[in-house]
């Protein structure tokens, strides 16, 4: 079967989280995952599954191709970055807006699935928290910027080393929290720095 057709089916499998279809694609073209890995900047099936909240598919993909977890897409984003952005898009970051706008049950379910996917990915490989994307921004920098205290604490518990990682602007997660007026994130990060 044509490589491009198999790749399209594989991406569809990632969108819907269909592991059986994943293995059907591998059966039809055994080198499909390697051919994707050869592309320097690409949306892998892991990028797609992580942003759609398909934890089982994402973990199966990490097991088959661990390199996909650190691969950047053409926008300079890792699979974990995309999952974080998808999750953030499902809830206003302004607490006042959160009171006014209620998520639909479908959006709440998707947000929970994406959160589970994020947690499962970092449990599988804690170093995903340190993957430097565009501007050397890591997933830890992103959660500090958004002030997501729950994920910030989860990330630091899993892998505290990135607290000192710097962006190309020489900013740590602490700098980013201050710059974005995220007081609670600042307090969490400061508490971790005092432990070091």
C-alpha positions in Angstrom: 0.0 0.0 0.0 1.2 3.6 -0.8 3.1 5.2 2.1 1.1 8.4 1.9 -2.2 6.5 2.2 -0.9 4.6 5.2 0.3 7.8 6.8 -3.2 9.4 6.4 -4.8 6.3 8.0 -2.2 6.5 10.8 -3.0 10.1 11.5 -6.7 9.3 11.5 -6.0 6.5 14.0 -4.2 9.0 16.2 -7.1 11.5 16.0 -9.6 8.9 17.2 -7.2 6.9 19.5 -7.6 3.6 17.6 -4.7 1.3 18.5 -6.0 -1.5 16.3 -5.9 0.8 13.3 -2.3 1.8 14.3 -1.2 -1.8 14.1 -3.1 -2.2 10.8 -1.0 0.6 9.4 2.2 -0.9 10.7 1.1 -4.2 9.1 0.5 -2.5 5.8 3.8 -0.5 5.9 6.2 -1.8 8.6 8.5 1.2 8.2 5.8 3.9 8.6 6.9 5.0 12.1 10.6 5.1 11.0 9.7 7.1 7.9 7.9 9.7 10.1 10.8 9.8 12.5 13.2 10.7 9.6 11.5 14.0 9.1 13.2 16.6 11.3 10.1 18.7 12.2 6.7 16.9 11.9 3.4 16.4 13.6 3.8 12.8 14.7 0.9 10.5 15.6 1.9 11.2 19.2 1.4 15.0 18.7 -2.1 14.3 17.4 -3.1 11.7 20.0 -1.7 13.8 22.9 -3.6 16.9 21.9 -6.8 14.9 21.4 -6.5 13.3 24.9 -6.0 9.7 23.8 -3.8 8.5 26.6 -3.7 4.8 25.6 -2.8 5.6 22.0 -0.2 8.1 23.1 1.4 5.7 25.5 1.5 2.9 22.9 3.1 5.4 20.5 5.7 6.3 23.2 6.4 2.6 23.7 6.9 2.0 20.0 8.8 5.2 19.2 10.1 7.0 22.3 11.8 9.5 20.0 8.4 10.9 19.1 8.1 12.4 22.6 11.0 14.7 22.0 10.3 15.5 18.4 9.2 19.0 17.5 6.5 19.8 14.9 7.0 22.6 12.3 5.7 25.2 14.8 8.5 24.1 17.3 6.1 22.3 19.7 6.5 18.9 21.3 3.6 16.5 21.8 3.4 17.6 25.5 3.3 21.3 24.4 0.4 20.5 22.1 -1.5 18.7 24.8 -1.0 21.6 27.2 -2.2 24.1 24.7 -5.3 21.9 23.8 -6.1 21.7 27.5 -5.6 25.4 28.1 -8.0 26.1 25.2 -10.7 24.4 27.1 -10.7 26.6 30.1 -10.3 30.4 30.5 -7.1 31.2 32.5 -8.8 34.2 34.1 -10.5 33.1 37.3 -13.3 35.6 36.9 -14.1 34.2 33.5 -14.1 30.7 34.9 -16.9 31.7 37.2 -18.9 33.1 34.3 -18.3 30.5 31.7 -19.1 26.9 32.3 -17.6 24.2 30.2 -19.9 21.9 28.4 -19.8 18.3 29.6 -18.1 17.3 26.3 -15.4 20.0 26.8 -15.0 19.0 30.5 -14.6 15.4 29.5 -12.0 16.3 26.8 -10.1 18.5 29.3 -10.0 15.6 31.8 -8.8 13.2 29.1 -6.1 15.6 28.0 -5.0 16.1 31.7 -4.8 12.3 32.1 -2.8 12.0 28.9 -0.3 14.7 30.2 0.0 12.9 33.5 0.5 9.5 31.9 3.1 10.8 29.4 5.2 12.4 32.2 4.9 9.2 34.3 6.2 7.3 31.2 9.1 9.7 30.6 9.7 12.5 33.1 12.3 14.1 30.7 9.4 15.2 28.4 9.0 18.1 30.9 12.4 19.3 29.8 11.9 19.2 26.0 12.9 22.6 24.7 10.6 23.8 21.9 10.4 27.2 20.2 12.5 29.7 22.0 13.8 27.0 24.4 10.4 27.1 26.1 9.7 23.9 28.0 6.4 22.5 29.2 7.3 23.6 32.7 7.7 27.2 31.4 4.3 26.9 29.8 2.5 25.9 33.0 4.3 28.6 34.9 3.2 31.1 32.3 -0.4 30.0 32.6 -0.3 29.7 36.4 -1.5 26.1 36.4 -0.6 25.2 39.9 -1.8 21.6 39.8 0.3 20.7 36.7 3.2 22.9 38.0 3.4 20.9 41.2 2.9 17.6 39.3 5.8 18.5 36.9 8.1 19.5 39.7 7.4 16.4 41.7 8.1 14.2 38.7 11.2 16.2 37.6 12.5 19.2 39.6 15.6 19.8 37.5 13.8 21.9 34.8 13.2 24.6 37.4 16.6 26.1 36.4 16.1 25.6 32.6 16.3 28.9 30.7 14.6 30.1 27.5 16.5 31.9 24.8 15.6 35.1 26.7 17.4 33.7 29.7 14.2 33.3 31.7 13.5 30.5 34.1 10.0 29.3 35.1 10.2 31.7 38.0 10.9 34.7 35.8 8.0 33.7 33.5 5.6 33.4 36.4 6.5 36.9 37.7 6.4 38.4 34.2 2.8 37.0 33.7 1.7 38.0 37.2 1.1 34.4 38.3 1.6 34.9 42.1 0.6 31.3 43.1 2.9 29.8 40.5 5.7 32.1 41.7 5.1 30.9 45.3 5.2 27.2 44.3 8.4 27.8 42.3 10.0 29.8 45.0 9.2 27.0 47.5 10.9 24.5 45.2 13.9 26.7 44.8 14.3 26.9 48.6 14.5 23.1 48.7 17.3 22.9 46.2 
